[in-house]
């Protein structure tokens, strides 16, 4: 089974090839002639005697891509389990076998508009003994938000159920009923502060003065730290304080003033990338500092935020691989164009110097340059003690 992606002016397709499994005739008719709410819309294309299944994924995003951007939390798991629980009854209604569904995170999609999960039904897959939900939750366990205890408990509970031989999809309802069983923090008992009890309570809370043994006289280092804090608070020139304590600070720049020639190896130069804005809107240049670099209109999750309404919330991403820059479209509504060519979803394309890339309607030009790494400053401490005077 091979998967390819195709993007047209209005549609996005996931194409499954080499999956010509034997199946019952009624299966295909049932899928093609009915709009089954939990399944991806399917078209069958026969080319050169080979059967291809074209699934319409316009306006959708796979769970694999979604969880790679943000770890799966309780909310996302509940939506998935709810749709899995409803899947069985819908499949029975249309006389279809849920074992023919490809439970792979890159073939399960969430509709960005309705929030519903849609599954990929491959005719005849049930005869190939697929991994089923076990493989799905193996992937999800690696992408869980481990700071969410309920999500972790739900994920592992579902995985353990999938390992059992008598597992059925209806078991998802049991995981949906799970509640947070964390113990509530106990409140401190109230104290009766009437009469004698009040006096006793006040006596217990009486402030006591404790002498500090570490005074400036007994601990000289404290006097020095206090002087440094006062210098920072009062914005006093700290250089004077260093001179008072016989410290000399040298930096790389100061050493360079002596006229010494500095040599930089090829490893000292790093390549930086920049997207220069060439449109006529209100956008600005994009200068990625780290990768992957997410581009979109979502100010909370995107690294490069675009203001245009034509740009999707999570439109595309830039990433480095073998020191080469790539762009990947996230099945955006209005697409990503590279040198006037519409990019398919989930298909990385390499970027080069001078390439023109358009996110929906916003155009950028790719630019790169090599810069010298910044060198650290070194602090050299020379103490003018009597036994070191001859060395200075």
C-alpha positions as CSV (number, residue, x, y, z in Angstrom):
1,X,0.0,0.0,0.0
2,X,1.5,3.3,-1.2
3,X,0.2,6.7,-0.4
4,X,0.5,9.9,-2.5
5,X,-1.0,13.3,-2.3
6,X,-2.4,15.5,-5.0
7,X,-3.5,19.2,-4.8
8,X,-5.8,20.8,-7.4
9,X,-7.1,24.3,-7.5
10,X,-10.1,23.4,-5.3
11,X,-9.5,19.9,-3.9
12,X,-6.9,17.9,-1.9
13,X,-6.6,14.1,-2.4
14,X,-4.9,11.3,-0.6
15,X,-4.3,8.6,-3.1
16,X,-3.8,4.9,-2.1
17,X,-2.1,2.7,-4.6
18,X,-1.2,-1.0,-4.7
19,X,-4.2,-1.9,-2.5
20,X,-6.2,-4.0,-5.0
21,X,-7.4,-6.5,-2.4
22,X,-10.3,-8.9,-3.1
23,X,-13.6,-7.6,-1.6
24,X,-17.4,-8.1,-1.8
25,X,-19.1,-6.2,-4.6
26,X,-21.7,-4.7,-2.2
27,X,-18.9,-3.0,-0.2
28,X,-17.8,-0.7,-3.0
29,X,-21.4,0.1,-4.0
30,X,-22.3,0.9,-0.4
31,X,-19.4,3.4,-0.1
32,X,-19.8,5.0,-3.6
33,X,-23.5,5.5,-3.5
34,X,-23.8,6.7,0.1
35,X,-22.5,9.7,2.0
36,X,-21.3,7.8,5.1
37,X,-20.7,10.5,7.8
38,X,-17.7,8.8,9.5
39,X,-15.7,7.9,6.3
40,X,-13.6,9.9,3.9
41,X,-15.4,10.5,0.5
42,X,-14.0,8.0,-1.9
43,X,-13.5,7.8,-5.7
44,X,-12.1,4.8,-7.5
45,X,-9.8,5.4,-10.5
46,X,-8.5,2.6,-12.7
47,X,-5.4,3.5,-14.7
48,X,-3.4,1.0,-16.7
49,X,-5.2,-1.8,-15.1
50,X,-4.3,-0.6,-11.6
51,X,-6.9,0.4,-9.1
52,X,-6.4,3.6,-7.2
53,X,-8.5,4.9,-4.3
54,X,-8.8,8.7,-4.2
55,X,-10.0,10.1,-0.8
56,X,-11.1,13.7,-0.6
57,X,-9.3,15.4,2.3
58,X,-10.1,19.0,1.4
59,X,-10.1,21.2,4.5
60,X,-8.9,18.4,6.8
61,X,-5.7,17.6,8.7
62,X,-4.4,14.1,9.7
63,X,-4.1,13.2,13.3
64,X,-0.4,12.5,12.8
65,X,0.2,16.1,11.6
66,X,-2.1,17.5,14.3
67,X,-0.4,15.7,17.2
68,X,3.1,16.7,15.8
69,X,2.1,20.3,16.2
70,X,0.6,20.0,19.7
71,X,0.7,16.9,21.9
72,X,-2.6,15.0,22.4
73,X,-4.4,16.1,25.5
74,X,-7.6,15.0,27.2
75,X,-9.8,17.0,24.9
76,X,-8.3,15.5,21.7
77,X,-8.5,11.9,23.1
78,X,-12.1,12.3,24.1
79,X,-13.0,13.5,20.6
80,X,-11.2,10.6,19.0
81,X,-12.7,8.0,21.4
82,X,-16.2,9.5,20.9
83,X,-15.9,9.1,17.1
84,X,-14.5,5.6,17.5
85,X,-17.4,4.6,19.7
86,X,-19.9,5.9,17.1
87,X,-18.0,4.3,14.3
88,X,-19.2,0.7,15.1
89,X,-22.9,1.5,15.0
90,X,-22.5,3.5,11.7
91,X,-20.6,0.7,10.1
92,X,-23.2,-1.9,11.2
93,X,-25.9,0.3,9.7
94,X,-24.3,0.1,6.3
95,X,-23.3,-3.6,6.6
96,X,-19.6,-2.8,6.5
97,X,-16.8,-4.4,8.4
98,X,-14.8,-2.0,10.6
99,X,-11.7,-4.2,10.2
100,X,-11.4,-2.7,6.7
101,X,-10.7,0.7,8.2
102,X,-7.0,1.8,8.1
103,X,-6.4,2.8,11.7
104,X,-3.2,4.7,11.0
105,X,-2.7,8.3,12.4
106,X,-1.7,9.6,9.0
107,X,-4.9,8.2,7.3
108,X,-7.3,9.5,10.0
109,X,-8.4,13.1,9.4
110,X,-10.2,15.7,11.4
111,X,-12.5,18.1,9.6
112,X,-11.4,21.6,10.6
113,X,-14.8,23.1,10.1
114,X,-17.1,20.5,11.8
115,X,-14.5,19.0,14.2
116,X,-15.6,15.4,13.2
117,X,-13.1,12.6,12.7
118,X,-13.2,10.8,9.3
119,X,-11.7,7.4,8.7
120,X,-10.2,5.7,5.6
121,X,-12.1,2.6,4.5
122,X,-10.1,0.4,2.1
123,X,-12.2,-2.3,0.5
124,X,-10.8,-5.8,1.3
125,X,-8.3,-4.6,3.9
126,X,-10.0,-6.8,6.5
127,X,-8.6,-9.9,4.8
128,X,-5.0,-8.6,5.2
129,X,-5.1,-8.8,9.0
130,X,-4.2,-5.1,9.7
131,X,-2.8,-3.9,13.0
132,X,-6.1,-2.1,13.9
133,X,-6.5,0.1,16.9
134,X,-3.4,-1.3,18.5
135,X,-1.1,0.3,16.0
136,X,-3.0,3.6,16.3
137,X,-2.6,3.9,20.0
138,X,1.0,2.8,19.8
139,X,1.5,6.0,17.8
140,X,-0.6,8.1,20.1
141,X,1.3,7.0,23.2
142,X,4.4,8.6,21.7
143,X,2.6,11.9,21.1
144,X,0.7,12.2,24.4
145,X,0.8,15.4,26.5
146,X,2.5,13.8,29.6
147,X,1.7,16.8,31.7
148,X,-2.0,15.9,31.4
149,X,-2.6,13.0,33.8
150,X,-6.1,12.2,32.5
151,X,-4.8,12.0,28.9
152,X,-2.0,9.7,29.9
153,X,-4.4,7.4,31.9
154,X,-6.9,7.3,29.0
155,X,-4.2,6.6,26.4
156,X,-2.6,3.7,28.3
157,X,-6.0,2.3,29.3
158,X,-7.1,2.2,25.7
159,X,-3.8,0.6,24.6
160,X,-4.2,-2.1,27.2
161,X,-7.7,-2.8,26.1
162,X,-6.6,-3.1,22.5
163,X,-4.1,-5.8,23.5
164,X,-6.9,-8.1,24.8
165,X,-8.2,-10.7,22.4
166,X,-11.9,-9.9,23.2
167,X,-11.5,-6.2,22.5
168,X,-14.3,-4.5,20.6
169,X,-14.7,-0.8,19.5
170,X,-17.5,-0.4,22.1
171,X,-14.8,-0.5,24.8
172,X,-14.1,3.1,23.9
173,X,-17.2,4.1,25.9
174,X,-15.5,2.8,29.1
175,X,-12.5,5.1,28.6
176,X,-14.8,8.0,27.9
177,X,-16.3,7.6,31.4
178,X,-13.0,7.9,33.1
179,X,-12.8,10.8,35.5
180,X,-10.0,12.5,37.3
181,X,-9.4,10.5,40.4
182,X,-6.7,12.7,41.8
183,X,-7.1,13.3,45.5
184,X,-8.4,16.7,46.4
185,X,-6.2,18.7,48.6
186,X,-7.5,18.6,52.2
187,X,-8.4,21.9,53.7
188,X,-6.8,22.8,57.0
189,X,-9.0,22.3,60.0
190,X,-10.6,25.5,61.3
191,X,-9.4,26.6,64.8
192,X,-11.7,27.8,67.4
193,X,-10.3,31.2,68.4
194,X,-12.7,32.0,71.2
195,X,-11.7,32.6,74.8
196,X,-8.6,30.9,76.0
197,X,-8.1,29.2,72.7
198,X,-7.6,32.5,71.0
199,X,-4.9,33.5,73.5
200,X,-3.2,30.2,73.0
201,X,-3.3,30.7,69.2
202,X,-1.9,34.2,69.4
203,X,0.9,32.9,71.6
204,X,1.8,30.3,69.0
205,X,2.0,32.9,66.3
206,X,4.1,35.4,68.2
207,X,7.0,36.7,66.2
208,X,10.4,35.8,67.5
209,X,13.6,37.6,66.7
210,X,16.4,35.3,65.5
211,X,19.9,36.5,65.5
212,X,21.8,36.1,62.2
213,X,25.3,34.6,62.8
214,X,26.5,35.5,59.3
215,X,27.1,39.3,59.7
216,X,29.4,41.4,57.7
217,X,32.1,41.2,60.4
218,X,32.0,37.4,60.7
219,X,31.4,36.7,57.0
220,X,33.3,39.2,54.7
221,X,31.9,37.6,51.5
222,X,28.4,38.9,52.5
223,X,29.8,42.5,52.4
224,X,31.1,42.0,48.9
225,X,27.8,40.5,47.6
226,X,25.8,43.3,49.2
227,X,28.0,45.8,47.3
228,X,27.3,44.0,44.0
229,X,23.5,44.0,44.6
230,X,23.6,47.7,45.5
231,X,25.6,48.4,42.4
232,X,23.0,46.7,40.3
233,X,20.1,48.4,42.0
234,X,21.6,51.9,41.9
235,X,23.0,51.4,38.4
236,X,26.5,52.1,39.6
237,X,29.4,51.4,37.2
238,X,30.4,47.9,38.1
239,X,33.8,48.4,36.4
240,X,34.8,50.6,39.3
241,X,33.9,47.9,41.8
242,X,35.9,45.4,39.9
243,X,38.9,47.7,40.0
244,X,38.5,48.1,43.7
245,X,38.7,44.3,44.1
246,X,41.7,44.0,41.7
247,X,39.8,42.3,38.9
248,X,40.4,43.0,35.2
249,X,37.9,42.1,32.5
250,X,39.0,41.3,29.0
251,X,36.7,40.6,26.1
252,X,37.3,39.3,22.6
253,X,36.9,42.7,21.1
254,X,39.4,44.3,23.5
255,X,42.0,41.7,22.7
256,X,41.3,42.2,19.0
257,X,42.3,45.9,19.3
258,X,45.9,44.8,19.8
259,X,46.2,44.2,16.0
260,X,46.2,40.4,16.0
261,X,44.7,38.7,13.0
262,X,41.8,36.5,13.6
263,X,41.2,33.3,11.5
264,X,37.8,31.6,11.2
265,X,37.4,28.1,10.0
266,X,34.6,27.0,7.8
267,X,32.9,25.5,10.8
268,X,32.7,29.0,12.4
269,X,30.3,30.1,9.7
270,X,26.6,29.2,9.8
271,X,23.9,29.5,7.1
272,X,20.9,31.6,7.9
273,X,17.6,31.8,6.0
274,X,15.2,34.6,5.5
275,X,11.9,35.0,3.7
276,X,11.7,38.6,2.3
277,X,8.2,39.8,1.8
278,X,7.4,40.8,-1.8
279,X,3.6,41.3,-1.6
280,X,1.5,44.5,-1.3
281,X,-0.1,43.7,2.0
282,X,0.8,44.4,5.6
283,X,3.1,41.4,6.2
284,X,6.7,41.6,7.2
285,X,9.9,39.6,6.5
286,X,10.2,36.2,8.2
287,X,13.5,35.4,9.9
288,X,13.5,31.8,11.3
289,X,15.6,31.5,14.4
290,X,14.9,27.8,15.0
291,X,13.4,24.9,13.1
292,X,10.8,23.6,12.4
293,X,9.3,27.0,11.8
294,X,5.5,27.0,11.6
295,X,3.7,29.6,9.4
296,X,0.1,30.6,9.8
297,X,-2.4,33.1,11.2
298,X,-2.7,31.4,14.6
299,X,-0.8,33.8,16.9
300,X,-0.6,31.2,19.7
301,X,0.9,28.3,17.8
302,X,2.6,29.8,14.7
303,X,6.2,31.0,14.8
304,X,5.7,33.2,11.7
305,X,2.3,34.9,12.0
306,X,0.7,36.3,8.9
307,X,-2.2,38.7,9.2
308,X,-4.0,37.9,5.9
309,X,-7.4,36.3,6.1
310,X,-6.5,34.0,3.2
311,X,-3.8,32.3,5.3
312,X,-4.9,29.2,7.3
313,X,-4.3,29.0,11.0
314,X,-1.5,26.4,10.5
315,X,-0.7,27.0,6.9
316,X,2.8,25.4,6.3
317,X,6.1,24.8,8.0
318,X,9.8,25.3,7.2
319,X,12.3,22.7,8.3
320,X,16.0,21.8,7.8
321,X,17.3,18.4,6.7
322,X,20.9,17.7,5.9
323,X,21.5,21.5,6.0
324,X,18.8,22.0,3.3
325,X,15.7,24.1,3.7
326,X,12.3,22.5,2.9
327,X,8.7,23.8,2.9
328,X,5.7,21.6,3.6
329,X,2.0,22.6,3.1
330,X,-0.4,21.6,5.9
331,X,-3.4,21.1,3.5
332,X,-4.1,24.8,3.8
333,X,-7.4,26.2,2.4
334,X,-5.8,28.4,-0.3
335,X,-2.6,26.4,-0.8
336,X,1.1,27.1,-1.0
337,X,2.9,27.9,-4.3
338,X,6.6,27.4,-5.0
339,X,7.7,29.2,-8.2
340,X,4.0,29.3,-9.4
341,X,3.6,25.6,-8.8
342,X,0.9,24.4,-6.3
343,X,2.4,22.1,-3.7
344,X,0.7,18.9,-2.7
345,X,-0.1,18.5,1.0
346,X,2.4,16.7,3.2
347,X,5.0,16.7,0.4
348,X,8.2,18.6,1.3
349,X,9.8,20.7,-1.4
350,X,13.4,22.0,-1.2
351,X,13.9,25.7,-1.3
352,X,16.8,27.5,-2.9
353,X,18.2,31.1,-3.0
354,X,15.8,33.3,-5.0
355,X,12.8,31.0,-5.0
356,X,9.4,32.6,-4.9
357,X,7.0,31.1,-2.4
358,X,3.3,32.2,-1.9
359,X,1.3,31.4,1.2
360,X,-2.3,31.8,-0.2
361,X,-1.9,35.3,-1.5
362,X,1.2,36.5,0.3
363,X,4.4,36.3,-1.7
364,X,8.0,35.9,-0.3
365,X,11.4,35.5,-1.8
366,X,13.9,33.0,-0.2
367,X,17.2,34.5,0.8
368,X,20.2,33.0,2.6
369,X,23.6,34.2,3.9
370,X,26.5,32.8,5.9
371,X,27.5,34.6,9.1
372,X,30.3,34.1,11.6
373,X,29.4,32.5,14.9
374,X,29.5,34.8,17.9
375,X,32.4,34.0,20.2
376,X,32.0,33.9,23.9
377,X,33.5,36.5,26.1
378,X,36.2,35.3,28.5
379,X,36.8,36.8,31.9
380,X,40.4,36.8,33.1
381,X,40.9,37.4,36.8
382,X,44.3,38.6,37.9
383,X,44.8,38.9,41.7
384,X,47.4,41.3,42.9
385,X,48.4,39.3,45.9
386,X,52.0,39.6,47.1
387,X,53.0,36.1,46.0
388,X,51.7,36.9,42.4
389,X,53.2,40.3,41.9
390,X,56.1,38.9,39.9
391,X,53.8,37.2,37.4
392,X,51.9,40.3,36.4
